[in-house]
Amino acid sequence: MSEWFESEDFWVNYAPIMFDDARWAEAPDVARYVRDIARLKKGSSVLDAGCGLGRISVELAALGLDVTGVDVIQAELDAARDSAEAEGVPLTLLNADLRNFTLAPGARKFDCAVNLYTSFGYCDTLEEDLQILKNIAGCLKEGGTFILECVSRETAIMYFTEGEEFERAGFHVRTQFSVEGAWEGLRSRWTLYPAGTDLEKNPNTKPVVDHVFTQRLYSAAELCHLMTDRCGFSEARAYGDFDFSPYNQHARTMVIVAKR
C-alpha cells in the first residue's frame, strides 16, 4: 500500500495551498542562506532531499550550484523540472524514497544537503525517520554540511492553533490541528472545498480533498542528539532561523546545521 505522502492527488491540490506567495517570495533568501551557511562556491554540489516543487532547488541552481533534487512524488518533480526550464537553470531530479535513497558505490558525494520547510517527521516509525538522516549523512563528503528546517516540539507549542479557514489557490480551506500523545506528534487535517463555500450555510458541502496526516515532533536537543549519536553526523546545532539567531522563545522556526 502507498504511504499517505505518496498520494499525488493530494499533493497536486495541496501544494499551492502550502506554498503561498510568501513562501515563494522567501525562496531566493533561503537559497542564499544555504550557500552562506555551508560556504558553498559556484559548482559546489547540493542534495535537496525532499525537493518537492523545486522551490529552493531552482534558486540554489540559479546561484551556480550543482543541484540534485530527490522526491517520491513524480508530479512535484515534473513541476520542479518545468520551473527549472522556465528559469533556464540545470537541475538533476530523481524520483526516490529517502528511506532507501543511497549513492551508488564510487559516486561523487555532495558538499551540502538540505531538507527544508517541514519535510521531515512523517514516517510511521522513529527508525524510518532516522534512516532518512543516516542516508543523507551517507551522501555527504567528510566535513559536508546538512541543513534541516522543520517544525519542532517547541515551535509547535509556541505557534499552536486549533485551526482556521481561508481562501487560497481556488479553494476554501479548513484546517484542524490536534496534539498526539504528550506532544509526540501534530495531527493535521486539511479539508479543501470549492472556492466561496460558506460552511455555516452549507455544512454538508462535499469537500474536494479531505486529508489527515501526523508529523512526529522532536525537541531541538533530542534531534541534535539523535543526529550525532545515531545518524553519522559529527556535530549538530539548533538555531531559531537561518541567520543563526538563538533557538529560544523568540525562534521563528527550527534550523539545525550539522556536519558530516
C-alpha positions in Angstrom: 0.0 0.0 0.0 1.2 3.5 -0.7 2.0 5.8 2.2 -0.1 8.9 2.7 2.7 11.2 1.3 2.7 9.2 -2.0 -0.8 10.4 -2.8 -0.3 12.5 -5.9 -3.9 13.7 -6.0 -3.4 15.2 -2.5 -0.2 16.9 -3.4 -1.3 18.3 -6.7 -4.1 20.1 -4.8 -2.3 20.8 -1.6 1.0 22.2 -3.0 -0.5 25.6 -4.0 -2.1 25.8 -0.5 1.1 25.1 1.4 3.4 27.3 -0.8 1.6 30.6 -0.9 3.1 33.8 -2.3 5.1 34.5 0.8 6.7 31.1 0.7 7.7 31.5 -2.9 9.0 35.1 -2.2 11.3 33.9 0.5 12.9 31.2 -1.6 15.8 33.3 -3.0 16.8 34.5 0.5 16.7 30.9 1.9 18.9 29.7 -1.0 21.4 32.4 -0.2 21.4 31.5 3.4 22.1 27.9 2.5 25.0 28.9 0.3 26.5 31.1 3.0 25.9 28.7 5.9 27.6 25.9 4.0 30.3 28.2 2.5 29.5 27.0 -1.0 31.1 28.2 -4.2 29.9 28.1 -7.8 29.9 24.4 -8.9 29.5 23.1 -5.3 27.2 20.1 -5.2 23.9 20.2 -3.2 21.4 17.5 -2.5 17.8 18.8 -1.9 16.4 15.8 0.0 12.6 16.2 -0.4 12.8 18.9 -3.0 9.0 18.9 -3.8 8.2 21.6 -6.4 11.8 22.7 -6.6 11.1 26.0 -4.7 14.6 26.0 -3.2 16.3 23.7 -5.7 15.8 26.1 -8.6 17.0 29.1 -6.6 20.2 27.2 -5.5 20.8 26.3 -9.1 20.4 29.9 -10.1 23.3 30.7 -7.7 25.5 28.5 -9.8 25.4 25.4 -7.6 25.2 21.8 -8.9 21.8 20.7 -7.5 20.2 17.3 -7.3 16.6 17.2 -6.1 15.1 14.0 -4.7 11.4 13.4 -4.1 8.9 10.5 -4.1 6.2 12.5 -5.8 6.6 12.4 -9.5 4.0 15.2 -10.1 6.1 17.5 -7.9 9.3 16.6 -9.7 7.6 17.4 -13.0 6.7 20.8 -11.7 10.3 21.3 -10.4 11.6 20.4 -13.9 9.2 22.9 -15.5 10.3 25.7 -13.1 14.0 24.9 -13.8 13.4 25.1 -17.6 11.5 28.3 -17.2 14.3 29.9 -15.2 16.9 28.4 -17.6 18.9 26.6 -14.9 20.2 23.0 -14.9 18.6 20.7 -12.3 19.0 17.0 -11.8 15.8 15.4 -10.4 15.4 11.9 -9.1 12.3 10.0 -8.1 13.2 8.1 -4.9 12.1 7.4 -1.4 14.5 9.0 1.1 14.2 6.0 3.3 16.2 3.9 0.9 18.0 6.5 -1.2 21.7 5.9 -1.3 24.5 6.8 -3.7 26.0 4.1 -5.9 29.4 2.8 -4.9 32.1 5.3 -6.0 29.6 8.1 -6.8 30.6 11.6 -6.0 29.3 12.8 -2.7 27.7 16.1 -2.0 29.2 19.2 -0.4 25.9 20.1 1.2 22.4 18.6 1.7 19.2 20.3 2.7 15.8 19.2 3.9 13.7 22.4 4.3 10.3 23.7 5.3 8.8 20.9 7.4 9.6 18.0 5.1 10.7 15.7 7.9 9.0 13.6 10.5 6.2 11.9 8.6 7.3 8.3 8.7 5.4 5.7 10.7 8.4 4.9 12.9 11.3 6.7 14.6 13.7 4.2 12.9 12.4 5.3 9.5 13.0 8.9 10.3 16.5 8.1 11.5 17.2 6.1 8.4 16.5 9.1 6.2 19.0 11.1 8.3 21.5 8.3 8.0 21.1 8.1 4.3 21.6 11.9 4.0 24.7 11.7 6.1 26.0 8.9 3.8 25.6 11.1 0.8 27.8 13.9 2.2 31.5 14.4 1.9 33.5 14.4 5.1 33.0 17.9 6.5 29.9 18.4 4.4 27.0 20.4 5.8 23.4 19.4 6.3 20.7 22.0 6.9 17.4 20.8 8.3 14.4 23.0 8.9 11.2 21.7 10.3 8.6 22.1 13.0 9.9 21.2 16.4 8.1 20.3 19.5 8.9 23.7 20.9 7.8 25.7 17.9 4.6 23.6 17.6 3.8 24.5 21.1 4.6 28.2 20.7 2.6 28.6 17.5 -0.2 26.1 18.1 -3.6 26.9 16.8 -6.6 24.5 16.6 -7.3 25.6 13.0 -8.5 28.3 10.7 -10.4 28.9 7.5 -9.3 30.9 4.5 -9.5 31.2 0.7 -6.4 30.3 -1.3 -5.5 28.9 -4.7 -9.1 28.4 -5.8 -10.2 26.6 -2.7 -12.0 27.4 0.6 -9.6 25.7 3.1 -10.4 24.5 6.6 -7.5 23.3 8.8 -7.8 21.4 12.1 -4.9 20.6 14.3 -4.6 18.5 17.4 -1.8 17.0 19.6 -0.9 13.3 19.5 0.3 11.8 22.8 2.4 14.0 25.1 3.3 16.4 22.2 4.8 13.5 20.4 3.1 14.4 17.1 0.9 17.1 15.5 -2.2 15.8 13.7 -3.3 17.9 10.8 -6.5 17.7 8.8 -6.7 19.8 5.6 -10.1 20.0 4.0 -10.5 21.7 0.7 -13.8 22.9 -0.6 -14.8 24.8 -3.8 -13.9 28.5 -3.5 -16.5 30.6 -1.9 -18.1 27.8 0.1 -20.0 29.1 3.1 -19.8 26.1 5.5 -22.2 27.7 8.0 -24.9 28.0 5.4 -23.9 24.8 3.6 -22.4 22.5 6.2 -23.0 19.4 4.0 -20.9 20.6 1.1 -18.7 17.8 -0.2 -15.0 18.5 0.0 -12.7 18.3 -3.0 -9.9 16.9 -0.7 -10.1 15.7 2.9 -6.7 14.6 4.2 -5.3 13.8 7.6 -1.6 13.3 8.5 0.6 13.3 11.6 4.1 14.8 11.9 6.3 13.4 14.6 7.6 16.2 16.8 11.2 16.3 18.1 12.7 18.7 20.5 15.7 20.5 19.1 18.0 19.0 21.8 16.6 15.5 21.1 17.0 15.7 17.3 20.6 17.1 17.6 21.5 14.2 19.9 20.0 11.6 17.6 21.8 13.1 14.6 25.2 12.9 16.3 24.7 9.7 18.3 22.9 7.5 15.8 22.9 9.1 12.3 26.6 9.7 11.4 26.9 13.4 11.9 29.9 14.8 13.9 28.0 17.8 15.2 24.6 19.4 15.1 23.4 22.7 16.4 20.0 24.3 16.5 19.1 27.8 15.6 15.9 29.9 15.6 16.3 30.9 11.9 18.7 30.8 9.0 20.5 33.8 10.4 21.9 31.8 13.3 19.6 33.6 15.8 19.2 31.8 19.1 16.9 28.9 19.4 14.8 30.3 22.3 11.4 31.7 23.0 11.7 34.0 20.0 12.6 31.3 17.5 10.6 31.6 14.2 11.4 28.0 13.2 14.0 25.3 14.0 17.1 25.2 11.8 19.6 22.5 12.5 23.1 22.9 11.0 25.0 19.6 11.1 28.4 18.5 9.9 29.3 15.1 8.5 
